[in-house]
Amino acid sequence: MRIMEKLIQIRIEDDVKQRVDSVFRNEGLSSQQAVKMFLTQVANTGHSPFEGMFGPRNK
């Protein structure tokens, strides 16, 4: 079975990228690995850590 992958590209300020890289490097991860883990977790759980923060509010 062949696993299909898609490329996701983002633009981020250099300063933010440097600080993020430092945080993840201290955990033994690359930023790419961390983003892949984040997206996989959202896909597996069906939940976003941003739920309720954006969009219409429940009243």
PyMOL Python script that loads the backbone (N, CA, C, O; Angstrom):
from pymol import cmd

cmd.read_pdbstr("""\
ATOM      1  N   MET A   1       0.841  -1.175   0.000  1.00  0.00           N
ATOM      2  CA  MET A   1       0.000   0.000   0.000  1.00  0.00           C
ATOM      3  C   MET A   1       0.892   1.248   0.000  1.00  0.00           C
ATOM      4  O   MET A   1       1.759   1.402   0.860  1.00  0.00           O
ATOM      5  N   ARG A   2       0.674   2.106  -0.947  1.00  0.00           N
ATOM      6  CA  ARG A   2       1.481   3.326  -1.079  1.00  0.00           C
ATOM      7  C   ARG A   2       0.825   4.467  -0.301  1.00  0.00           C
ATOM      8  O   ARG A   2      -0.369   4.728  -0.445  1.00  0.00           O
ATOM      9  N   ILE A   3       1.617   5.134   0.517  1.00  0.00           N
ATOM     10  CA  ILE A   3       1.121   6.270   1.290  1.00  0.00           C
ATOM     11  C   ILE A   3       1.303   7.531   0.448  1.00  0.00           C
ATOM     12  O   ILE A   3       2.410   7.857   0.020  1.00  0.00           O
ATOM     13  N   MET A   4       0.206   8.223   0.223  1.00  0.00           N
ATOM     14  CA  MET A   4       0.262   9.477  -0.528  1.00  0.00           C
ATOM     15  C   MET A   4       0.486  10.628   0.448  1.00  0.00           C
ATOM     16  O   MET A   4      -0.138  10.678   1.508  1.00  0.00           O
ATOM     17  N   GLU A   5       1.358  11.533   0.095  1.00  0.00           N
ATOM     18  CA  GLU A   5       1.636  12.696   0.929  1.00  0.00           C
ATOM     19  C   GLU A   5       1.415  13.956   0.122  1.00  0.00           C
ATOM     20  O   GLU A   5       1.557  13.960  -1.100  1.00  0.00           O
ATOM     21  N   LYS A   6       1.066  15.026   0.815  1.00  0.00           N
ATOM     22  CA  LYS A   6       0.885  16.346   0.216  1.00  0.00           C
ATOM     23  C   LYS A   6       1.866  17.310   0.855  1.00  0.00           C
ATOM     24  O   LYS A   6       2.196  17.190   2.035  1.00  0.00           O
ATOM     25  N   LEU A   7       2.321  18.252   0.073  1.00  0.00           N
ATOM     26  CA  LEU A   7       3.238  19.285   0.552  1.00  0.00           C
ATOM     27  C   LEU A   7       2.422  20.489   1.008  1.00  0.00           C
ATOM     28  O   LEU A   7       1.552  20.969   0.282  1.00  0.00           O
ATOM     29  N   ILE A   8       2.707  20.973   2.213  1.00  0.00           N
ATOM     30  CA  ILE A   8       2.103  22.187   2.732  1.00  0.00           C
ATOM     31  C   ILE A   8       3.224  23.192   2.933  1.00  0.00           C
ATOM     32  O   ILE A   8       4.224  22.896   3.588  1.00  0.00           O
ATOM     33  N   GLN A   9       3.054  24.380   2.368  1.00  0.00           N
ATOM     34  CA  GLN A   9       4.051  25.432   2.531  1.00  0.00           C
ATOM     35  C   GLN A   9       3.398  26.607   3.240  1.00  0.00           C
ATOM     36  O   GLN A   9       2.253  26.959   2.957  1.00  0.00           O
ATOM     37  N   ILE A  10       4.137  27.211   4.162  1.00  0.00           N
ATOM     38  CA  ILE A  10       3.642  28.397   4.856  1.00  0.00           C
ATOM     39  C   ILE A  10       4.736  29.449   4.874  1.00  0.00           C
ATOM     40  O   ILE A  10       5.923  29.141   4.776  1.00  0.00           O
ATOM     41  N   ARG A  11       4.314  30.681   4.999  1.00  0.00           N
ATOM     42  CA  ARG A  11       5.260  31.784   5.180  1.00  0.00           C
ATOM     43  C   ARG A  11       5.121  32.258   6.620  1.00  0.00           C
ATOM     44  O   ARG A  11       4.019  32.428   7.140  1.00  0.00           O
ATOM     45  N   ILE A  12       6.272  32.464   7.242  1.00  0.00           N
ATOM     46  CA  ILE A  12       6.282  32.887   8.644  1.00  0.00           C
ATOM     47  C   ILE A  12       7.468  33.836   8.837  1.00  0.00           C
ATOM     48  O   ILE A  12       8.505  33.681   8.191  1.00  0.00           O
ATOM     49  N   GLU A  13       7.311  34.792   9.707  1.00  0.00           N
ATOM     50  CA  GLU A  13       8.379  35.741   9.960  1.00  0.00           C
ATOM     51  C   GLU A  13       9.630  35.001  10.436  1.00  0.00           C
ATOM     52  O   GLU A  13       9.549  34.018  11.172  1.00  0.00           O
ATOM     53  N   ASP A  14      10.792  35.500   9.995  1.00  0.00           N
ATOM     54  CA  ASP A  14      12.065  34.859  10.319  1.00  0.00           C
ATOM     55  C   ASP A  14      12.270  34.738  11.829  1.00  0.00           C
ATOM     56  O   ASP A  14      12.710  33.696  12.315  1.00  0.00           O
ATOM     57  N   ASP A  15      11.953  35.799  12.568  1.00  0.00           N
ATOM     58  CA  ASP A  15      12.136  35.784  14.019  1.00  0.00           C
ATOM     59  C   ASP A  15      11.284  34.694  14.676  1.00  0.00           C
ATOM     60  O   ASP A  15      11.750  33.992  15.574  1.00  0.00           O
ATOM     61  N   VAL A  16      10.046  34.559  14.229  1.00  0.00           N
ATOM     62  CA  VAL A  16       9.152  33.522  14.777  1.00  0.00           C
ATOM     63  C   VAL A  16       9.718  32.143  14.459  1.00  0.00           C
ATOM     64  O   VAL A  16       9.745  31.266  15.323  1.00  0.00           O
ATOM     65  N   LYS A  17      10.167  31.951  13.230  1.00  0.00           N
ATOM     66  CA  LYS A  17      10.725  30.650  12.830  1.00  0.00           C
ATOM     67  C   LYS A  17      11.944  30.299  13.672  1.00  0.00           C
ATOM     68  O   LYS A  17      12.082  29.156  14.108  1.00  0.00           O
ATOM     69  N   GLN A  18      12.820  31.253  13.906  1.00  0.00           N
ATOM     70  CA  GLN A  18      14.015  30.986  14.710  1.00  0.00           C
ATOM     71  C   GLN A  18      13.649  30.589  16.137  1.00  0.00           C
ATOM     72  O   GLN A  18      14.237  29.662  16.693  1.00  0.00           O
ATOM     73  N   ARG A  19      12.677  31.289  16.732  1.00  0.00           N
ATOM     74  CA  ARG A  19      12.274  30.970  18.106  1.00  0.00           C
ATOM     75  C   ARG A  19      11.582  29.612  18.186  1.00  0.00           C
ATOM     76  O   ARG A  19      11.807  28.848  19.124  1.00  0.00           O
ATOM     77  N   VAL A  20      10.741  29.318  17.200  1.00  0.00           N
ATOM     78  CA  VAL A  20      10.056  28.016  17.161  1.00  0.00           C
ATOM     79  C   VAL A  20      11.071  26.893  16.991  1.00  0.00           C
ATOM     80  O   VAL A  20      11.007  25.878  17.683  1.00  0.00           O
ATOM     81  N   ASP A  21      12.005  27.082  16.069  1.00  0.00           N
ATOM     82  CA  ASP A  21      13.036  26.063  15.856  1.00  0.00           C
ATOM     83  C   ASP A  21      13.799  25.772  17.144  1.00  0.00           C
ATOM     84  O   ASP A  21      14.112  24.618  17.435  1.00  0.00           O
ATOM     85  N   SER A  22      14.095  26.809  17.910  1.00  0.00           N
ATOM     86  CA  SER A  22      14.820  26.637  19.166  1.00  0.00           C
ATOM     87  C   SER A  22      14.013  25.805  20.164  1.00  0.00           C
ATOM     88  O   SER A  22      14.544  24.901  20.808  1.00  0.00           O
ATOM     89  N   VAL A  23      12.737  26.121  20.281  1.00  0.00           N
ATOM     90  CA  VAL A  23      11.872  25.371  21.216  1.00  0.00           C
ATOM     91  C   VAL A  23      11.812  23.900  20.823  1.00  0.00           C
ATOM     92  O   VAL A  23      12.013  23.023  21.663  1.00  0.00           O
ATOM     93  N   PHE A  24      11.537  23.628  19.551  1.00  0.00           N
ATOM     94  CA  PHE A  24      11.409  22.236  19.121  1.00  0.00           C
ATOM     95  C   PHE A  24      12.742  21.504  19.148  1.00  0.00           C
ATOM     96  O   PHE A  24      12.788  20.314  19.459  1.00  0.00           O
ATOM     97  N   ARG A  25      13.822  22.200  18.826  1.00  0.00           N
ATOM     98  CA  ARG A  25      15.155  21.572  18.874  1.00  0.00           C
ATOM     99  C   ARG A  25      15.448  21.072  20.281  1.00  0.00           C
ATOM    100  O   ARG A  25      16.023  19.997  20.452  1.00  0.00           O
ATOM    101  N   ASN A  26      15.056  21.849  21.296  1.00  0.00           N
ATOM    102  CA  ASN A  26      15.259  21.437  22.693  1.00  0.00           C
ATOM    103  C   ASN A  26      14.467  20.189  23.044  1.00  0.00           C
ATOM    104  O   ASN A  26      14.794  19.494  24.006  1.00  0.00           O
ATOM    105  N   GLU A  27      13.426  19.902  22.267  1.00  0.00           N
ATOM    106  CA  GLU A  27      12.624  18.690  22.480  1.00  0.00           C
ATOM    107  C   GLU A  27      13.021  17.571  21.527  1.00  0.00           C
ATOM    108  O   GLU A  27      12.382  16.519  21.495  1.00  0.00           O
ATOM    109  N   GLY A  28      14.083  17.801  20.746  1.00  0.00           N
ATOM    110  CA  GLY A  28      14.557  16.780  19.816  1.00  0.00           C
ATOM    111  C   GLY A  28      13.750  16.677  18.539  1.00  0.00           C
ATOM    112  O   GLY A  28      13.767  15.647  17.865  1.00  0.00           O
ATOM    113  N   LEU A  29      13.034  17.760  18.201  1.00  0.00           N
ATOM    114  CA  LEU A  29      12.187  17.762  17.005  1.00  0.00           C
ATOM    115  C   LEU A  29      12.584  18.877  16.062  1.00  0.00           C
ATOM    116  O   LEU A  29      13.155  19.889  16.468  1.00  0.00           O
ATOM    117  N   SER A  30      12.270  18.671  14.797  1.00  0.00           N
ATOM    118  CA  SER A  30      12.357  19.775  13.845  1.00  0.00           C
ATOM    119  C   SER A  30      10.976  20.432  13.801  1.00  0.00           C
ATOM    120  O   SER A  30       9.982  19.845  14.228  1.00  0.00           O
ATOM    121  N   SER A  31      10.933  21.636  13.286  1.00  0.00           N
ATOM    122  CA  SER A  31       9.636  22.305  13.137  1.00  0.00           C
ATOM    123  C   SER A  31       8.733  21.495  12.213  1.00  0.00           C
ATOM    124  O   SER A  31       7.529  21.395  12.451  1.00  0.00           O
ATOM    125  N   GLN A  32       9.301  20.923  11.172  1.00  0.00           N
ATOM    126  CA  GLN A  32       8.530  20.101  10.239  1.00  0.00           C
ATOM    127  C   GLN A  32       7.910  18.900  10.957  1.00  0.00           C
ATOM    128  O   GLN A  32       6.737  18.593  10.744  1.00  0.00           O
ATOM    129  N   GLN A  33       8.676  18.226  11.794  1.00  0.00           N
ATOM    130  CA  GLN A  33       8.144  17.087  12.549  1.00  0.00           C
ATOM    131  C   GLN A  33       7.024  17.530  13.490  1.00  0.00           C
ATOM    132  O   GLN A  33       6.001  16.856  13.605  1.00  0.00           O
ATOM    133  N   ALA A  34       7.221  18.660  14.159  1.00  0.00           N
ATOM    134  CA  ALA A  34       6.223  19.156  15.111  1.00  0.00           C
ATOM    135  C   ALA A  34       4.914  19.505  14.407  1.00  0.00           C
ATOM    136  O   ALA A  34       3.837  19.189  14.910  1.00  0.00           O
ATOM    137  N   VAL A  35       5.001  20.153  13.251  1.00  0.00           N
ATOM    138  CA  VAL A  35       3.784  20.502  12.507  1.00  0.00           C
ATOM    139  C   VAL A  35       3.083  19.241  12.026  1.00  0.00           C
ATOM    140  O   VAL A  35       1.857  19.148  12.093  1.00  0.00           O
ATOM    141  N   LYS A  36       3.843  18.278  11.547  1.00  0.00           N
ATOM    142  CA  LYS A  36       3.253  17.015  11.089  1.00  0.00           C
ATOM    143  C   LYS A  36       2.550  16.294  12.244  1.00  0.00           C
ATOM    144  O   LYS A  36       1.468  15.736  12.062  1.00  0.00           O
ATOM    145  N   MET A  37       3.166  16.307  13.432  1.00  0.00           N
ATOM    146  CA  MET A  37       2.553  15.685  14.612  1.00  0.00           C
ATOM    147  C   MET A  37       1.260  16.418  14.993  1.00  0.00           C
ATOM    148  O   MET A  37       0.258  15.783  15.323  1.00  0.00           O
ATOM    149  N   PHE A  38       1.286  17.753  14.947  1.00  0.00           N
ATOM    150  CA  PHE A  38       0.119  18.560  15.265  1.00  0.00           C
ATOM    151  C   PHE A  38      -1.038  18.221  14.319  1.00  0.00           C
ATOM    152  O   PHE A  38      -2.151  17.953  14.771  1.00  0.00           O
ATOM    153  N   LEU A  39      -0.776  18.232  13.014  1.00  0.00           N
ATOM    154  CA  LEU A  39      -1.827  17.962  12.042  1.00  0.00           C
ATOM    155  C   LEU A  39      -2.353  16.532  12.155  1.00  0.00           C
ATOM    156  O   LEU A  39      -3.553  16.297  12.009  1.00  0.00           O
ATOM    157  N   THR A  40      -1.463  15.584  12.413  1.00  0.00           N
ATOM    158  CA  THR A  40      -1.878  14.191  12.577  1.00  0.00           C
ATOM    159  C   THR A  40      -2.766  14.034  13.801  1.00  0.00           C
ATOM    160  O   THR A  40      -3.757  13.306  13.757  1.00  0.00           O
ATOM    161  N   GLN A  41      -2.426  14.706  14.890  1.00  0.00           N
ATOM    162  CA  GLN A  41      -3.231  14.644  16.113  1.00  0.00           C
ATOM    163  C   GLN A  41      -4.631  15.212  15.879  1.00  0.00           C
ATOM    164  O   GLN A  41      -5.620  14.631  16.326  1.00  0.00           O
ATOM    165  N   VAL A  42      -4.717  16.340  15.183  1.00  0.00           N
ATOM    166  CA  VAL A  42      -6.022  16.935  14.871  1.00  0.00           C
ATOM    167  C   VAL A  42      -6.831  15.972  14.004  1.00  0.00           C
ATOM    168  O   VAL A  42      -8.019  15.765  14.248  1.00  0.00           O
ATOM    169  N   ALA A  43      -6.192  15.387  12.999  1.00  0.00           N
ATOM    170  CA  ALA A  43      -6.885  14.439  12.123  1.00  0.00           C
ATOM    171  C   ALA A  43      -7.356  13.208  12.895  1.00  0.00           C
ATOM    172  O   ALA A  43      -8.468  12.728  12.672  1.00  0.00           O
ATOM    173  N   ASN A  44      -6.526  12.696  13.795  1.00  0.00           N
ATOM    174  CA  ASN A  44      -6.876  11.486  14.547  1.00  0.00           C
ATOM    175  C   ASN A  44      -7.970  11.716  15.581  1.00  0.00           C
ATOM    176  O   ASN A  44      -8.789  10.828  15.818  1.00  0.00           O
ATOM    177  N   THR A  45      -7.994  12.887  16.195  1.00  0.00           N
ATOM    178  CA  THR A  45      -8.979  13.149  17.253  1.00  0.00           C
ATOM    179  C   THR A  45     -10.235  13.841  16.731  1.00  0.00           C
ATOM    180  O   THR A  45     -11.300  13.765  17.345  1.00  0.00           O
ATOM    181  N   GLY A  46     -10.095  14.516  15.591  1.00  0.00           N
ATOM    182  CA  GLY A  46     -11.226  15.273  15.062  1.00  0.00           C
ATOM    183  C   GLY A  46     -11.469  16.566  15.824  1.00  0.00           C
ATOM    184  O   GLY A  46     -12.521  17.190  15.687  1.00  0.00           O
ATOM    185  N   HIS A  47     -10.487  16.965  16.630  1.00  0.00           N
ATOM    186  CA  HIS A  47     -10.626  18.179  17.435  1.00  0.00           C
ATOM    187  C   HIS A  47      -9.436  19.099  17.196  1.00  0.00           C
ATOM    188  O   HIS A  47      -8.300  18.656  17.022  1.00  0.00           O
ATOM    189  N   SER A  48      -9.733  20.389  17.193  1.00  0.00           N
ATOM    190  CA  SER A  48      -8.700  21.406  17.038  1.00  0.00           C
ATOM    191  C   SER A  48      -8.460  22.076  18.382  1.00  0.00           C
ATOM    192  O   SER A  48      -9.408  22.287  19.138  1.00  0.00           O
ATOM    193  N   PRO A  49      -7.215  22.416  18.698  1.00  0.00           N
ATOM    194  CA  PRO A  49      -6.961  23.143  19.943  1.00  0.00           C
ATOM    195  C   PRO A  49      -7.526  24.564  19.887  1.00  0.00           C
ATOM    196  O   PRO A  49      -7.518  25.274  20.893  1.00  0.00           O
ATOM    197  N   PHE A  50      -8.013  24.980  18.725  1.00  0.00           N
ATOM    198  CA  PHE A  50      -8.556  26.322  18.540  1.00  0.00           C
ATOM    199  C   PHE A  50     -10.083  26.343  18.578  1.00  0.00           C
ATOM    200  O   PHE A  50     -10.691  27.385  18.330  1.00  0.00           O
ATOM    201  N   GLU A  51     -10.709  25.204  18.886  1.00  0.00           N
ATOM    202  CA  GLU A  51     -12.173  25.132  18.905  1.00  0.00           C
ATOM    203  C   GLU A  51     -12.754  26.218  19.801  1.00  0.00           C
ATOM    204  O   GLU A  51     -12.341  26.385  20.949  1.00  0.00           O
ATOM    205  N   GLY A  52     -13.710  26.945  19.261  1.00  0.00           N
ATOM    206  CA  GLY A  52     -14.397  27.972  20.023  1.00  0.00           C
ATOM    207  C   GLY A  52     -13.677  29.304  20.093  1.00  0.00           C
ATOM    208  O   GLY A  52     -14.225  30.277  20.610  1.00  0.00           O
ATOM    209  N   MET A  53     -12.450  29.362  19.576  1.00  0.00           N
ATOM    210  CA  MET A  53     -11.692  30.609  19.647  1.00  0.00           C
ATOM    211  C   MET A  53     -12.011  31.528  18.482  1.00  0.00           C
ATOM    212  O   MET A  53     -11.872  32.745  18.597  1.00  0.00           O
ATOM    213  N   PHE A  54     -12.434  30.962  17.368  1.00  0.00           N
ATOM    214  CA  PHE A  54     -12.714  31.734  16.159  1.00  0.00           C
ATOM    215  C   PHE A  54     -14.101  31.363  15.661  1.00  0.00           C
ATOM    216  O   PHE A  54     -14.623  30.300  15.997  1.00  0.00           O
ATOM    217  N   GLY A  55     -14.687  32.218  14.878  1.00  0.00           N
ATOM    218  CA  GLY A  55     -15.997  31.930  14.304  1.00  0.00           C
ATOM    219  C   GLY A  55     -17.106  32.320  15.264  1.00  0.00           C
ATOM    220  O   GLY A  55     -16.876  32.974  16.281  1.00  0.00           O
ATOM    221  N   PRO A  56     -18.325  31.898  14.911  1.00  0.00           N
ATOM    222  CA  PRO A  56     -19.488  32.270  15.735  1.00  0.00           C
ATOM    223  C   PRO A  56     -19.383  31.698  17.132  1.00  0.00           C
ATOM    224  O   PRO A  56     -18.913  30.580  17.341  1.00  0.00           O
ATOM    225  N   ARG A  57     -19.831  32.493  18.074  1.00  0.00           N
ATOM    226  CA  ARG A  57     -19.841  32.064  19.484  1.00  0.00           C
ATOM    227  C   ARG A  57     -21.173  31.404  19.794  1.00  0.00           C
ATOM    228  O   ARG A  57     -22.223  31.837  19.319  1.00  0.00           O
ATOM    229  N   ASN A  58     -21.116  30.359  20.591  1.00  0.00           N
ATOM    230  CA  ASN A  58     -22.358  29.736  21.073  1.00  0.00           C
ATOM    231  C   ASN A  58     -22.936  30.588  22.184  1.00  0.00           C
ATOM    232  O   ASN A  58     -22.222  31.003  23.097  1.00  0.00           O
ATOM    233  N   LYS A  59     -24.230  30.848  22.106  1.00  0.00           N
ATOM    234  CA  LYS A  59     -24.878  31.668  23.150  1.00  0.00           C
ATOM    235  C   LYS A  59     -25.763  30.821  23.987  1.00  0.00           C
ATOM    236  O   LYS A  59     -26.396  31.321  24.917  1.00  0.00           O
TER     237      LYS A  59
END
""", "prot")
cmd.dss("prot")
cmd.show_as("cartoon", "prot")
cmd.util.cbc("prot")
cmd.orient("prot")
